[in-house]
């Protein structure tokens, strides 16, 4: 017999970091544009000329997009999904018939075999029709069963599960627990070996697609025993297995059609043949899957930006104030310019990263993470600016607008729907730390023992010598470069618009960024990992530089193809000017900030020093614990799993 665990693993901060570090890909076997950027090396040759998809991939991709657009226009009722807080059965069936569940699955398993580029274009299109439908498809294919099996599954597992995922079965990814988010070392769900099976016990929270899923990818801890290595391990689990209960369908401020719930496992028998990879490889599988899976979220942010631009253009031309369209007032015009330029840059970032993922010549783990971080933040800003441009109508619901005879523009819904993207698949704060860890990998590789408090003096001396050799070669290269030569990148000068100064700025700034990182490492050494404010700004600067590079390269691609090249150059120029102002501000805040003062205030808040400041209000929150104790089952709850009929 198996019982739900009553205790959670107790781990120290150091142990938690070791678990995360062990799951991280340790080696760089392929070049990385973003990694080089953080090291002060502007490798434009890695992204320019812009990589292009094969002709057959384009043909198949465009053919599917045409079918998908027709379905989005007739088969997806976004207002109904928002009103009823669920995606209708007939919409899900229509997606299955279209083959949308198998966009990324190979032809031999019944899928469409689309490239990452066209998969992301499809998500942008679907997400514009309904972000909830976009989330359903993304969770199924980007992090659900298809992607980890594609990368780590056995031939037998692929033959068994991928045809189902391509046509009929919806999948979900289950990692988070009520008391475990981005700290998987404390994962409490267990998978205890029992003969040729494992017995699964535990509770998973925020299981996107979990309410309607047929197949689950579940992360669980296997105890270390005789013959079992143990550790966090990934399993494919049949959602209809005895012992599985969907205890709640969660509701959110946005994405109201999201089928997200709480799933309990009680003695669920899972065949060992359903284990993905070896025991203990679960976190590595999850992180590797996310390297490309994270591109789906910024792809939908691109779709949101395009929609925001369309509404801003149409509304600002129709709405007059003081004798002229509001778009011609500078206060509004600057917001429209920001939306247009940023949408162009976001599409450049996603398309470039996606094409690099398809070619598989580069390691894009940092690029994908930057795309997710930057896309989620900038999309929220664009939606917020659209609401402001629309004024009171931006705050009013689409249903209310329609009721009084105006166009039902769901601007406020877009803002609510996008907000989760700053939390989904790694919050902004976690993404800062994840990217920062990769960005300083070269430094830690040569100075790891030097800053490790547990190492002996002999080890530190050896590490110091190795670091000296590395920095003796690396630091002189940060002094000068092509960014100081006025004729560098001259091929990016066309039609009266010159993008070469922006690329020279990227090259110079990359070297400045690397120098700043080195100085911080020298100053704080082992305490560097605690300087999260500093690391976040370093990452944000890198994100802006990556976006500037992608925008310029995309503009040149469109110019070479005679595809709105002149206009693309104008948008890239505007974006780069806007981004440079943000970069300047971030550099200032590297060293001139309130981080130390903020830490003192936080300590005061936590100890109740400022509790008097909270007087004068009432708290409308309900009763109950901050985190529900789900470790032992209480009164059996009804299973709210939703079965979508064929």
Buried (B, 14 or more C-beta within 10 A) or exposed (E): EBEBBEEEBEBEEEEBBEBBEBBBBEEBEEEBBBBBBBBBBBBBEBBBEBBBBEEEBBEBBEEBBEEBBEBBEEBBBBBBBBEEBBBBBEBBBBBBEBBBBBBBBBEEBBBBBBBBBBBBBBBBBBBBBBBBBBBBBBBBBBBBBBBBBBBBBEEEBBEBBBBBBBBBBBBBBBBBBBBBBBBBBBBBBBBBBBEEBBBBBBBBBBBBBBBBBBBBBBBBBBEEEEEBEBBBBBBBBBBEBEBBBBBBBBEBEBBBBBBBBBBBBBBBBBBBEBBBBBBBBBBBBBBBBBBBBBBBBBBBBBBBBBBBBBBBBEBBEEBEEEEEBBBBEEEBBEBBBBBBBBBBBBBBBBBBBBBBBBBEEBBBBBBBBBBBBBBBBBBBBBBBBBBBBBBEBBEBBBEEBEEEEEEBBBBBBBBBBBBBBBBBBBBBEBBBBBBBBBBBBBBBEBBBBBBBEEBEEEBBEBBEEBBEEBBEEBEEEBEEBBBEEEEBBEEBBBEEBBBBBBBBBBBBBBBBBBBBBBEBBEEBEEEBBEBEBBBBBBBBBBBBBBBBBBBBBBBBBBBEEEEEBBBBBBBBBBBBBBBBEBBEEBBEBBEEEEEEEEEEEEEEEEEEEEEEEEEEEEEEEEEEEEEEEBBEBEEEEEEEBBEBEE
